[in-house]
Amino acid sequence: MKSADIYFEFVDPTHISSYNPNYYYFKVFIFQKLIEVLNISSLSSKKIILGVSGSIASYKAIELLRLLISEGARVNVAMSINATKFITPLTFEALSGNSVYSQVFNSNTSLLMEHIQISKAADLLLIAPATAGIIGKVANGIVDDALSNLYVSYSGPTLVAPAMNDAMYANPAVKLNIVKMKDRGIQFIEPEHGELACGSIGQGRLAEPLNILETVKKILNSKKDFHGLRVLVTAGPTQESLDPVRFITNPSSGKMGYAVACAARDRGANVTLISGPCHLTVPAGLSFISCRTAIEMNQHVEKHFLDCNVLIMSAAVGDFAPIQIEKEKIKKKNKSILTLELLPTEDILKNIIRLKTKQFVVGFAAESENLTQSALEKLRNKDLDLIVANDISSPGVGFQSDSNQVTLIKRNEEIEKLPTLPKIEIADILLNVIRPSLSGFSSNS
């Protein structure tokens, strides 16, 4: 570690408020000194566009800019017309060392198409602070100032940090715009709860610059260890019709499979997601196939299996289907007992294993008793490379939940029991376990 002197200039706590710039500059100063001492530069050579919209929180964008530069990033700043009423472009120009794009017309370099040139080279567009106004423009493709012009010419990852009055943030129109943006793959860092510039208390404060920085680092330094690999994922339940209005199904939400598909996508994989009926938003950046019955899912898996490197069968495929689907709605008749004749559905994993060449195949086992023993039997009988077992009788995890508690069992029958975790974290752990077994695959495999 390099030796260095760090000087502390403490701010009187009685003068610290939610919008006291001295307090934030102090924290930025300490963070920058720590970076110098530890020789940390995790954003080295990364090109970031910092978009600033018109908010009282705009002064925090100055601190954020300094943090990004301290981490080695090369930053260009774009400002909405209203942002220039809070802070002059000259401030950002002096700190970034680059000209600021703040005018569509009447700019000395407007003929150079600044927004096109800046957007071509950037690794990330970070809009902080993002007002309700700029969120509405981005969500609906409205282009009427420098920042909105730049956004529509940019095709890379985008991170948005909202800042506004709590009532504005809670407005249904704003919420709908945010949903639209998330559906297009735009990422958000939620505003914090606390005292706002208007004096009210609520959620709307711009996230701390240090927290925004950590999110930027996570996005830009995420692992791409599945780059070029083809991952096939199944998710959700299946449905088997009894008559025109009734069917047999299970309560699977699809959340685990969608989490796995998104995690693989984020790590560079070419992902195909085959999903039974569920109410989740179709993720951006992957191939999506919708199906309903076990037979349909089996057909889609067989069609894509030979072209994949990894198959992760996280779908909760129904075990039984009626022998006959009634053409008309089944009627109740004098409270008589209704007898249904059922047959086993397609055993997708058993069918697929016959076609296996060098694919890594992962199965899931949702059990209500004898969890480990039942999963081991499935691992052996289906000749799987890995099985993920979860106890569906445990309260608060599994079906419909955002969290789960699973046990991973490898082909060599090595067992690893995980604690209760969010499904997106389980997805990353699962991929971490799978990746070493793919060392023989190239991006063209």
WOQUIKA-V881683 format. One record per pair of residues at least 12 apart in sequence whose ideal C-beta (glycine too) atoms are under 10 Angstrom apart, sorted by sequence separation. I is the first residue (numbers start at 1). J is the second residue. D is the distance in whole Angstrom. If there is no record, write none. Layout:
BEGIN
I/J/D  I/J/D
END
This chain:
BEGIN
11/23/6  50/62/10  52/64/9  65/77/7  77/89/8  88/100/9  89/101/9  102/114/10  133/145/10  136/148/10  137/149/10  162/174/8  178/190/10  191/203/6  192/204/8  193/205/7  237/249/5  238/250/8  261/273/4  271/283/8  278/290/10  289/301/10  301/313/8  349/361/7  363/375/9  365/377/9  375/387/5  392/404/10  405/417/8  406/418/5  418/430/9  9/22/9  11/24/10  52/65/9  79/92/7  89/102/5  99/112/10  101/114/5  125/138/10  134/147/6  138/151/5  190/203/8  191/204/5  192/205/4  236/249/10  237/250/5  260/273/9  261/274/10  273/286/6  274/287/9  275/288/7  277/290/8  349/362/10  365/378/5  374/387/10  375/388/8  376/389/9  391/404/10  405/418/7  406/419/10  416/429/9  11/25/9  50/64/7  77/91/9  78/92/9  88/102/9  89/103/9  100/114/9  101/115/6  133/147/10  134/148/7  137/151/8  138/152/8  191/205/6  192/206/7  236/250/10  237/251/7  238/252/9  261/275/9  271/285/8  272/286/7  273/287/7  274/288/8  275/289/7  276/290/8  277/291/9  289/303/9  301/315/9  349/363/5  364/378/9  365/379/8  375/389/4  390/404/6  391/405/7  404/418/9  405/419/7  406/420/9  11/26/5  50/65/6  62/77/10  77/92/4  99/114/8  133/148/9  137/152/9  191/206/6  192/207/6  237/252/4  258/273/7  270/285/10  271/286/4  272/287/4  273/288/5  274/289/5  275/290/6  276/291/6  277/292/6  289/304/8  348/363/9  349/364/10  363/378/6  374/389/7  375/390/9  390/405/6  391/406/9  405/420/4  406/421/8  9/25/10  10/26/8  11/27/10  48/64/10  61/77/8  76/92/9  77/93/8  84/100/9  101/117/9  162/178/8  191/207/6  192/208/7  236/252/6  237/253/8  257/273/7  270/286/8  271/287/7  272/288/8  273/289/7  274/290/8  275/291/7  276/292/7  277/293/10  297/313/9  301/317/10  324/340/10  363/379/7  373/389/10  388/404/9  389/405/10  390/406/5  391/407/9  403/419/10  404/420/7  405/421/8  9/26/7  48/65/9  75/92/9  83/100/10  101/118/6  130/147/10  134/151/8  189/206/9  190/207/7  235/252/8  236/253/8  237/254/7  257/274/9  258/275/8  266/283/10  269/286/9  270/287/8  271/288/9  272/289/7  273/290/9  274/291/6  276/293/8  287/304/9  323/340/9  324/341/7  365/382/10  372/389/7  389/406/6  390/407/7  403/420/5  404/421/7  406/423/9  416/433/8  8/26/9  50/68/7  61/79/9  77/95/9  84/102/6  101/119/10  160/178/8  189/207/5  235/253/9  236/254/4  257/275/7  265/283/7  276/294/9  297/315/6  322/340/6  323/341/4  371/389/5  388/406/5  389/407/5  403/421/6  404/422/8  408/426/9  77/96/6  83/102/8  84/103/9  99/118/10  188/207/10  189/208/10  192/211/8  235/254/4  236/255/9  254/273/9  257/276/9  265/284/9  266/285/8  298/317/8  322/341/7  323/342/7  324/343/10  363/382/6  365/384/10  371/390/8  372/391/10  387/406/10  388/407/8  389/408/8  401/420/9  403/422/5  404/423/5  414/433/10  9/29/8  48/68/6  75/95/9  76/96/7  98/118/9  127/147/7  138/158/8  234/254/10  235/255/8  236/256/9  258/278/8  265/285/5  276/296/9  297/317/6  320/340/9  322/342/6  323/343/6  363/383/10  364/384/10  371/391/5  387/407/9  388/408/6  389/409/7  402/422/6  403/423/6  406/426/6  8/29/9  9/30/10  48/69/10  58/79/9  75/96/5  76/97/10  77/98/7  79/100/6  81/102/7  160/181/7  169/190/9  190/211/10  235/256/7  236/257/6  254/275/6  257/278/9  259/280/10  262/283/5  265/286/5  276/297/7  294/315/9  297/318/10  320/341/10  321/342/7  322/343/8  361/382/8  363/384/5  370/391/10  371/392/9  387/408/8  388/409/8  401/422/10  402/423/6  403/424/10  404/425/10  405/426/9  408/429/8  7/29/9  8/30/7  46/68/9  58/80/10  61/83/8  74/96/8  75/97/9  76/98/5  77/99/9  78/100/7  79/101/7  80/102/8  81/103/8  125/147/10  138/160/8  160/182/9  169/191/6  189/211/7  235/257/2  236/258/8  254/276/7  258/280/5  261/283/6  262/284/9  264/286/8  274/296/9  275/297/9  320/342/4  321/343/6  361/383/8  362/384/7  363/385/9  364/386/10  365/387/6  366/388/9  367/389/6  369/391/8  371/393/9  386/408/7  387/409/5  401/423/8  402/424/8  403/425/9  404/426/6  408/430/7  6/29/9  7/30/10  48/71/10  50/73/9  73/96/10  74/97/9  75/98/7  76/99/8  77/100/5  78/101/4  79/102/4  81/104/9  127/150/10  158/181/8  189/212/6  233/256/10  234/257/6  235/258/6  254/277/9  255/278/8  257/280/9  258/281/9  262/285/8  274/297/6  294/317/5  319/342/9  320/343/7  321/344/8  361/384/5  362/385/7  363/386/8  364/387/7  365/388/7  366/389/8  367/390/8  368/391/7  369/392/10  371/394/9  386/409/7  387/410/8  397/420/6  403/426/8  404/427/10  406/429/9  410/433/7  6/30/7  43/67/9  58/82/9  74/98/8  76/100/8  77/101/7  78/102/7  79/103/9  127/151/8  233/257/6  235/259/9  252/276/8  254/278/4  258/282/9  259/283/10  261/285/10  262/286/8  274/298/10  291/315/9  293/317/9  294/318/6  318/342/10  319/343/10  320/344/6  321/345/5  360/384/9  361/385/5  362/386/5  363/387/5  364/388/5  365/389/4  366/390/6  367/391/6  368/392/6  369/393/7  386/410/6  387/411/9  396/420/8  397/421/9  406/430/8  8/33/9  43/68/7  46/71/8  48/73/5  50/75/5  51/76/10  52/77/6  53/78/10  54/79/8  55/80/10  58/83/6  61/86/9  62/87/7  76/101/7  77/102/8  125/150/8  135/160/7  166/191/9  189/214/9  233/258/8  235/260/8  252/277/10  253/278/6  254/279/8  255/280/7  258/283/6  261/286/6  274/299/10  275/300/10  293/318/8  294/319/9  319/344/6  320/345/6  321/346/9  360/385/5  361/386/8  362/387/7  363/388/7  364/389/8  365/390/7  366/391/8  367/392/7  368/393/5  384/409/9  385/410/8  386/411/7  398/423/10  408/433/6  7/33/8  43/69/9  46/72/7  47/73/7  48/74/7  49/75/8  50/76/7  51/77/8  52/78/7  53/79/8  54/80/6  58/84/9  61/87/7  65/91/9  69/95/7  125/151/7  134/160/8  158/184/9  160/186/6  161/187/10  162/188/7  189/215/5  233/259/10  234/260/10  235/261/7  250/276/10  252/278/7  253/279/8  254/280/5  261/287/10  274/300/5  294/320/9  295/321/8  318/344/10  319/345/6  359/385/9  360/386/8  361/387/10  362/388/7  363/389/9  364/390/8  365/391/10  366/392/5  367/393/8  368/394/9  384/410/9  385/411/5  387/413/10  389/415/9  394/420/9  397/423/9  408/434/10  411/437/9  6/33/5  43/70/9  44/71/8  45/72/7  46/73/5  47/74/5  48/75/5  49/76/5  50/77/5  51/78/5  52/79/5  53/80/4  54/81/7  55/82/8  58/85/9  59/86/7  65/92/6  68/95/10  69/96/7  135/162/7  158/185/8  159/186/8  160/187/7  161/188/7  162/189/8  164/191/8  166/193/8  169/196/10  188/215/9  189/216/9  233/260/5  234/261/9  249/276/8  253/280/7  261/288/9  274/301/6  294/321/7  318/345/6  356/383/8  365/392/10  366/393/10  384/411/7  385/412/10  410/437/9  5/33/9  6/34/8  43/71/4  44/72/4  45/73/8  46/74/7  47/75/8  48/76/8  49/77/8  50/78/7  51/79/8  52/80/7  53/81/9  54/82/3  55/83/8  58/86/4  59/87/6  68/96/9  69/97/8  115/143/10  122/150/9  134/162/9  157/185/8  158/186/5  159/187/5  160/188/5  161/189/5  162/190/8  163/191/6  166/194/10  168/196/10  187/215/8  233/261/4  249/277/8  258/286/10  272/300/9  293/321/7  317/345/7  318/346/10  319/347/9  353/381/10  383/411/9  386/414/10  389/417/9  390/418/10  4/33/7  41/70/9  42/71/6  43/72/5  44/73/8  45/74/7  46/75/9  47/76/8  48/77/10  49/78/6  50/79/9  51/80/8  53/82/7  54/83/5  57/86/9  58/87/5  62/91/6  66/95/6  125/154/5  130/159/10  135/164/9  157/186/8  158/187/7  159/188/7  160/189/8  161/190/9  162/191/5  163/192/9  167/196/10  231/260/8  232/261/9  233/262/9  272/301/10  274/303/9  317/346/8  349/378/8  353/382/6  354/383/10  356/385/9  4/34/9  6/36/9  40/70/9  41/71/6  42/72/7  43/73/4  44/74/9  52/82/10  53/83/5  54/84/8  56/86/7  61/91/9  62/92/7  65/95/5  66/96/9  119/149/10  124/154/10  125/155/10  130/160/5  132/162/8  157/187/7  158/188/10  159/189/7  161/191/7  166/196/6  168/198/10  231/261/8  233/263/10  247/277/9  274/304/8  317/347/9  352/382/9  353/383/5  379/409/6  388/418/9  6/37/7  40/71/7  41/72/4  42/73/9  43/74/9  52/83/5  54/85/6  55/86/7  61/92/8  65/96/6  115/146/7  119/150/6  125/156/7  126/157/9  127/158/7  128/159/8  129/160/9  130/161/6  131/162/8  132/163/9  133/164/9  165/196/6  167/198/9  187/218/10  233/264/7  272/303/10  317/348/6  350/381/8  353/384/8  375/406/10  378/409/9  379/410/8  380/411/9  4/36/6  5/37/9  28/60/10  31/63/9  35/67/9  40/72/9  41/73/9  43/75/9  51/83/9  52/84/9  54/86/6  59/91/9  63/95/10  114/146/8  115/147/9  118/150/6  119/151/8  122/154/7  124/156/7  125/157/7  126/158/8  127/159/7  128/160/8  129/161/6  130/162/5  131/163/7  132/164/5  164/196/8  165/197/8  166/198/9  170/202/8  187/219/7  231/263/10  232/264/10  233/265/10  272/304/6  317/349/9  349/381/9  350/382/6  366/398/7  375/407/7  379/411/7  4/37/5  53/86/10  54/87/10  58/91/10  62/95/7  115/148/10  116/149/9  119/152/9  120/153/8  122/155/10  123/156/6  124/157/5  125/158/5  126/159/5  127/160/5  128/161/4  129/162/7  130/163/7  131/164/6  132/165/9  135/168/10  163/196/9  164/197/10  165/198/6  167/200/8  169/202/8  170/203/8  231/264/4  315/348/8  349/382/5  350/383/9  366/399/8  375/408/9  376/409/6  380/413/8  2/36/8  3/37/8  4/38/9  25/59/10  28/62/9  29/63/10  32/66/7  36/70/8  52/86/9  58/92/10  115/149/5  116/150/9  119/153/5  120/154/9  122/156/6  123/157/8  124/158/7  125/159/7  126/160/8  127/161/7  128/162/9  129/163/4  130/164/8  131/165/10  135/169/10  139/173/10  163/197/9  164/198/10  166/200/6  168/202/10  169/203/6  170/204/9  230/264/10  231/265/8  347/381/10  348/382/10  349/383/9  375/409/6  379/413/7  2/37/6  4/39/10  24/59/8  28/63/5  31/66/9  32/67/8  35/70/5  52/87/7  114/149/9  115/150/4  118/153/9  119/154/4  120/155/9  121/156/10  122/157/9  124/159/6  125/160/9  126/161/7  127/162/9  128/163/8  129/164/8  133/168/10  139/174/9  151/186/10  165/200/7  166/201/8  167/202/8  169/204/5  229/264/8  272/307/9  313/348/7  347/382/8  349/384/7  371/406/10  372/407/6  1/37/7  2/38/8  24/60/6  27/63/8  28/64/9  31/67/7  34/70/10  35/71/7  78/114/8  110/146/10  113/149/10  114/150/8  115/151/9  117/153/9  118/154/8  119/155/8  120/156/9  122/158/10  132/168/5  166/202/3  168/204/7  169/205/10  231/267/9  233/269/9  272/308/7  313/349/6  371/407/7  390/426/9  1/38/7  2/39/6  19/56/7  25/62/9  28/65/10  29/66/9  32/69/9  33/70/10  35/72/9  52/89/9  78/115/7  115/152/9  116/153/5  119/156/8  131/168/8  132/169/8  136/173/8  139/176/8  140/177/7  165/202/8  166/203/5  167/204/8  226/263/9  231/268/10  232/269/10  236/273/10  239/276/7  270/307/10  271/308/10  278/315/10  311/348/10  372/409/7  376/413/7  1/39/8  19/57/8  21/59/6  24/62/9  25/63/7  28/66/6  32/70/5  76/114/9  115/153/5  116/154/9  135/173/10  136/174/7  139/177/4  165/203/10  166/204/4  226/264/6  229/267/9  231/269/4  232/270/10  233/271/6  234/272/10  235/273/6  236/274/9  237/275/10  238/276/5  239/277/6  270/308/9  311/349/9  349/387/10  388/426/8  18/57/10  21/60/8  24/63/5  28/67/6  31/70/7  32/71/9  104/143/9  107/146/8  114/153/10  115/154/8  132/171/7  135/174/6  138/177/8  139/178/7  164/203/10  165/204/6  166/205/9  226/265/9  229/268/8  230/269/7  231/270/7  232/271/8  233/272/7  234/273/8  235/274/7  236/275/5  237/276/5  238/277/8  269/308/10  270/309/9  271/310/10  272/311/10  273/312/10  274/313/10  276/315/6  313/352/8  376/415/8  19/59/8  24/64/10  27/67/10  31/71/10  52/92/7  78/118/7  104/144/8  113/153/9  136/176/10  137/177/9  138/178/10  139/179/9  140/180/8  164/204/5  226/266/9  227/267/8  228/268/7  229/269/5  230/270/5  231/271/5  232/272/5  233/273/5  234/274/5  235/275/5  236/276/4  237/277/7  269/309/8  275/315/8  276/316/8  366/406/10  367/407/10  375/415/9  19/60/9  21/62/8  25/66/9  76/117/9  77/118/9  78/119/9  104/145/7  105/146/10  132/173/8  133/174/10  136/177/5  139/180/4  140/181/10  162/203/9  163/204/7  164/205/9  222/263/10  226/267/4  227/268/3  228/269/8  229/270/7  230/271/8  231/272/7  232/273/8  233/274/7  234/275/7  235/276/7  236/277/6  237/278/7  269/310/8  271/312/10  274/315/7  276/317/8  311/352/7  365/406/9  372/413/10  388/429/10  21/63/8  28/70/8  50/92/8  76/118/5  103/145/9  104/146/6  132/174/5  135/177/5  136/178/10  138/180/9  139/181/5  162/204/8  163/205/7  164/206/9  224/266/9  225/267/6  226/268/5  227/269/7  228/270/7  229/271/9  230/272/7  231/273/9  232/274/7  233/275/9  234/276/8  236/278/4  276/318/9  311/353/10  364/406/9  365/407/9  388/430/7  76/119/9  86/129/10  102/145/9  103/146/6  104/147/10  131/174/10  135/178/7  138/181/6  139/182/10  162/205/10  163/206/4  223/266/8  224/267/6  225/268/7  226/269/4  227/270/9  235/278/7  236/279/9  249/292/10  305/348/10  372/415/7  102/146/5  104/148/9  136/180/10  139/183/10  162/206/8  163/207/8  222/266/6  223/267/5  224/268/4  225/269/9  226/270/9  236/280/8  302/346/10  365/409/9  386/430/8  76/121/9  101/146/5  102/147/8  104/149/6  132/177/8  135/180/9  139/184/9  161/206/6  162/207/9  222/267/7  223/268/8  224/269/9  226/271/9  235/280/8  247/292/9  301/346/10  311/356/9  372/417/9  388/433/9  50/96/8  76/122/7  83/129/9  100/146/9  101/147/8  104/150/10  132/178/10  135/181/7  138/184/9  161/207/5  222/268/9  247/293/9  264/310/8  302/348/8  305/351/9  306/352/10  362/408/9  363/409/10  371/417/10  74/121/9  75/122/10  78/125/9  80/127/9  139/186/9  161/208/10  219/266/9  298/345/8  299/346/9  301/348/6  305/352/6  317/364/10  386/433/7  48/96/10  52/100/9  74/122/9  83/131/9  101/149/8  130/178/10  138/186/8  161/209/9  264/312/8  297/345/9  298/346/4  300/348/10  301/349/9  305/353/10  311/359/6  312/360/9  313/361/7  314/362/8  316/364/8  386/434/7  74/123/9  76/125/10  78/127/9  82/131/8  101/150/6  297/346/8  298/347/9  299/348/10  302/351/7  306/355/6  309/358/8  310/359/7  311/360/7  312/361/8  313/362/7  314/363/9  315/364/8  385/434/8  50/100/10  51/101/9  52/102/9  73/123/9  80/130/10  161/211/9  260/310/10  294/344/9  295/345/7  296/346/9  298/348/5  301/351/8  302/352/7  305/355/6  306/356/9  309/359/6  310/360/5  311/361/5  312/362/5  313/363/5  314/364/5  316/366/6  361/411/10  73/124/9  75/126/9  80/131/8  82/133/7  83/134/9  130/181/10  135/186/10  161/212/6  241/292/9  261/312/8  294/345/4  295/346/6  297/348/6  298/349/10  301/352/6  305/356/8  306/357/7  308/359/6  309/360/7  310/361/8  311/362/7  312/363/9  313/364/6  360/411/10  386/437/8  49/101/9  82/134/9  239/291/10  240/292/9  241/293/8  260/312/5  293/345/8  294/346/5  302/354/10  305/357/10  307/359/10  308/360/9  310/362/7  311/363/9  312/364/8  314/366/10  385/437/7  73/126/10  80/133/8  135/188/10  159/212/8  233/286/9  238/291/8  239/292/5  240/293/6  261/314/9  293/346/9  294/347/9  295/348/10  298/351/6  302/355/7  306/359/8  308/361/10  80/134/6  161/215/8  236/290/9  238/292/7  239/293/7  240/294/7  260/314/6  294/348/7  298/352/8  301/355/10  305/359/7  161/216/10  231/286/9  232/287/9  234/289/9  236/291/9  237/292/10  238/293/6  239/294/9  240/295/9  257/312/8  259/314/9  68/124/10  159/215/6  236/292/10  238/294/5  256/312/10  257/313/9  258/314/9  305/361/9  80/137/9  89/146/10  159/216/7  230/287/10  232/289/10  234/291/9  238/295/9  239/296/10  257/314/4  68/126/8  130/188/9  238/296/8  256/314/5  257/315/6  127/186/9  130/189/10  159/218/10  238/297/6  255/314/10  256/315/9  257/316/9  159/219/6  238/298/10  254/314/9  256/316/9  65/126/10  84/145/10  125/186/9  126/187/10  127/188/10  128/189/8  130/191/9  158/219/10  159/220/10  236/297/9  254/315/8  64/126/8  83/145/9  84/146/9  129/191/9  157/219/6  235/297/10  252/314/9  254/316/9  65/128/10  81/144/9  82/145/8  83/146/9  124/187/10  126/189/9  157/220/8  234/297/6  252/315/7  253/316/9  64/128/6  80/144/9  81/145/5  83/147/8  234/298/10  252/316/4  61/126/9  64/129/9  80/145/5  81/146/7  82/147/10  157/222/10  251/316/8  252/317/9  49/115/9  61/127/10  79/145/9  80/146/7  81/147/8  234/300/8  250/316/5  252/318/10  61/128/6  78/145/9  79/146/6  80/147/4  81/148/10  234/301/6  249/316/9  250/317/9  60/128/8  61/129/7  78/146/6  79/147/6  80/148/7  232/300/9  250/318/6  362/430/7  49/118/6  60/129/7  78/147/5  232/301/7  249/318/7  250/319/9  313/382/9  49/119/7  58/128/9  59/129/10  77/147/10  78/148/9  80/150/10  248/318/6  47/118/9  57/128/8  58/129/6  78/149/9  79/150/10  232/303/10  247/318/9  248/319/9  313/384/9  362/433/9  49/121/9  57/129/4  78/150/5  132/204/10  232/304/5  248/320/7  362/434/7  47/120/10  49/122/5  55/128/9  56/129/9  57/130/10  58/131/10  78/151/9  232/305/7  248/321/7  311/384/10  47/121/5  48/122/7  49/123/9  50/124/9  51/125/6  52/126/10  53/127/7  55/129/4  57/131/9  76/150/9  230/304/9  247/321/9  248/322/7  311/385/9  312/386/9  313/387/10  314/388/7  360/434/6  47/122/5  48/123/6  49/124/7  50/125/8  51/126/7  52/127/8  53/128/9  54/129/9  55/130/8  232/307/8  233/308/9  247/322/9  310/385/9  313/388/9  360/435/10  46/122/9  47/123/5  48/124/5  49/125/5  50/126/5  51/127/4  52/128/7  53/129/6  55/131/5  78/154/10  129/205/10  130/206/9  232/308/4  246/322/10  310/386/10  312/388/9  316/392/9  46/123/5  47/124/8  48/125/8  49/126/7  50/127/8  51/128/7  52/129/7  53/130/6  54/131/6  55/132/10  129/206/5  185/262/10  230/307/6  231/308/7  232/309/9  233/310/9  234/311/8  235/312/9  238/315/7  360/437/6  45/123/9  46/124/7  48/126/6  49/127/9  50/128/7  51/129/9  52/130/9  53/131/5  55/133/9  128/206/7  129/207/9  230/308/5  231/309/7  232/310/7  233/311/8  234/312/7  235/313/9  236/314/9  237/315/7  238/316/8  240/318/6  247/325/9  360/438/6  51/130/8  53/132/9  54/133/7  55/134/9  128/207/8  229/308/9  230/309/5  231/310/5  232/311/5  233/312/5  234/313/5  235/314/6  236/315/6  237/316/5  238/317/5  239/318/7  240/319/10  242/321/9  243/322/9  246/325/10  43/123/9  53/133/7  54/134/8  185/265/10  229/309/5  230/310/7  231/311/8  232/312/7  233/313/8  234/314/6  235/315/5  236/316/7  237/317/8  238/318/5  240/320/7  241/321/8  242/322/6  246/326/9  358/438/10  43/124/9  53/134/4  128/209/8  228/309/9  229/310/7  230/311/10  231/312/7  232/313/9  233/314/6  234/315/4  235/316/9  236/317/9  237/318/7  238/319/10  240/321/4  241/322/8  243/324/10  244/325/9  245/326/10  360/441/9  52/134/9  53/135/9  233/315/9  234/316/9  239/321/10  240/322/6  242/324/9  243/325/7  244/326/8  316/398/10  358/440/8  359/441/10  51/134/8  129/212/10  226/309/9  234/317/8  238/321/9  242/325/7  243/326/4  244/327/8  245/328/10  246/329/8  316/399/8  358/441/8  53/137/9  128/212/6  226/310/8  241/325/5  242/326/7  243/327/8  244/328/7  245/329/5  246/330/7  53/138/10  240/325/8  241/326/9  243/328/7  244/329/6  245/330/9  126/212/7  243/329/5  244/330/9  51/138/9  126/213/10  128/215/10  242/329/9  243/330/5  358/445/8  128/216/9  242/330/7  243/331/10  126/215/9  126/216/6  54/145/10  53/145/9  124/216/7  248/340/9  54/147/10  123/216/10  126/219/9  53/147/6  248/342/8  51/146/9  52/147/7  53/148/9  124/219/6  51/147/5  123/219/9  124/220/6  242/338/10  51/148/9  64/161/9  123/220/6  248/345/10  49/147/9  183/281/5  185/283/8  186/284/9  242/340/7  51/150/7  182/281/8  183/282/8  185/284/4  51/151/7  61/161/9  183/283/9  184/284/6  185/285/6  242/342/10  49/150/7  60/161/9  183/284/7  184/285/10  49/151/9  61/163/10  179/281/8  182/284/9  240/342/9  260/362/9  51/154/9  60/163/8  240/343/10  57/161/9  260/364/10  49/154/7  57/162/10  58/163/9  240/345/7  57/163/4  49/156/9  51/158/9  53/160/10  55/162/9  56/163/8  57/164/9  238/345/7  257/364/9  51/159/10  55/163/5  56/164/10  238/346/10  256/364/8  47/156/10  49/158/9  51/160/9  53/162/10  55/164/7  314/423/10  51/161/10  53/163/8  238/348/10  256/366/10  48/159/9  53/164/10  314/427/9  234/348/8  252/366/8  312/427/9  250/366/9  314/430/9  312/430/7  312/431/9  232/352/10  310/431/9  312/434/8  310/434/6  309/434/10  310/435/9  232/359/8  310/437/9  260/388/9  310/438/7  230/359/9  231/360/9  232/361/10  233/362/9  309/438/6  234/364/9  229/360/10  309/440/10  310/441/9  256/388/8  309/441/5  309/442/10  57/191/9  256/390/9  309/443/10  309/445/6  308/445/10  57/196/10  56/196/9  57/197/8  73/213/10  252/392/10  56/197/4  68/209/9  251/392/9  55/197/8  56/198/9  64/206/9  67/209/6  71/213/7  250/392/9  256/398/9  64/207/10  66/209/9  67/210/7  70/213/9  73/216/8  255/398/10  256/399/9  259/402/9  64/208/10  65/209/9  68/212/9  73/217/10  255/399/9  60/205/9  61/206/9  63/208/9  64/209/4  67/212/8  68/213/7  71/216/8  253/398/10  254/399/10  255/400/8  256/401/9  259/404/9  60/206/5  63/209/5  64/210/9  67/213/5  71/217/7  252/398/9  253/399/6  254/400/10  255/401/8  256/402/10  57/204/9  59/206/10  60/207/9  62/209/9  63/210/9  67/214/10  73/220/8  251/398/9  252/399/6  253/400/5  255/402/6  57/205/7  58/206/9  60/208/8  61/209/8  64/212/6  68/216/7  251/399/4  252/400/8  253/401/8  255/403/9  256/404/6  55/204/10  57/206/4  60/209/6  63/212/10  64/213/7  67/216/9  68/217/10  71/220/10  250/399/7  251/400/6  253/402/9  255/404/9  56/206/9  57/207/10  63/213/10  256/406/9  55/206/7  61/212/10  60/212/9  64/216/9  266/424/10  263/423/10  267/427/10  263/424/7  266/427/10  267/428/8  237/399/9  262/424/7  263/425/9  266/428/9  269/431/9  259/422/8  260/423/8  263/426/9  264/427/8  259/423/4  260/424/9  263/427/4  264/428/10  267/431/6  258/423/8  259/424/5  262/427/7  263/428/5  266/431/10  267/432/10  50/216/10  257/423/9  258/424/9  259/425/9  260/426/8  261/427/8  263/429/9  264/430/9  255/422/10  256/423/5  259/426/7  260/427/4  263/430/8  264/431/6  48/216/7  255/423/5  256/424/9  259/427/4  260/428/9  263/431/6  267/435/9  255/424/9  258/427/9  259/428/9  263/432/10  43/213/9  46/216/8  253/423/10  256/426/7  257/427/9  260/430/6  264/434/9  42/213/10  46/217/9  256/427/7  259/430/9  260/431/8  48/220/8  255/427/10  43/216/7  46/219/10  47/220/10  270/443/9  18/192/10  42/216/10  43/217/6  46/220/5  256/430/9  42/217/5  46/221/9  268/443/9  18/194/6  19/195/8  18/195/4  19/196/9  43/220/6  17/195/7  18/196/7  19/197/6  31/209/9  42/220/8  43/221/8  18/197/8  31/210/6  42/221/6  18/199/10  27/208/8  28/209/7  27/209/8  28/210/8  31/213/8  18/201/10  27/210/7  24/208/8  24/209/7  28/213/10  19/205/9  24/210/9  18/205/7  233/427/10  231/431/9  231/434/9  223/428/9  226/431/7  229/434/10  222/428/10  225/431/8  229/435/9  225/432/9  231/438/10  223/431/9  226/434/9  223/432/9  226/435/7  229/438/6  225/435/6  225/436/10  230/441/9  223/435/9  226/438/8  229/441/6  225/438/9  228/441/8  229/442/9  230/443/10  228/442/7  229/443/7  226/441/10  228/443/3  230/445/8  227/443/6  228/444/7  229/445/7  226/443/10  228/445/8
END
